[in-house]
């Protein structure tokens, strides 16, 4: 579906029939990549079965590309802001693939739980404090 999307004018570095990849314009870390469906949809829950089937192989390919470009990457955050209350600011589904490196933040505990800071600490030890 050809439609207005901010992503259609960006430089894609890889694409297939279902998705394309581009670097985030406001990267959290170097090589922060966005995975975007070719079809203009807003929510992850609008992906059709064929897109679902092809998403994770595409994501895996991009992960491997990042690892080949930067061997200091040891981990990833993968995220979707699905809906305004989740922080979505662009009305076209996109998946963030954020490379992580040792020491890139002081304490990575909690990972994506950090979107709600009071929920970042969740181990039994932390909850007793």
Secondary structure, DSSP 8 states (H G I E B T S, - for coil): -----GGGGS--SEE-SSEEEEE-TT-SSTT-EEEEESS--S-GGG--HHHHHHHHHHHHHHHHHHHHH-TTEEEEEEE---SGGGT--SSS-EEEEEEEETTSSS--TTGGGGGSGGGS--SHHHHT-
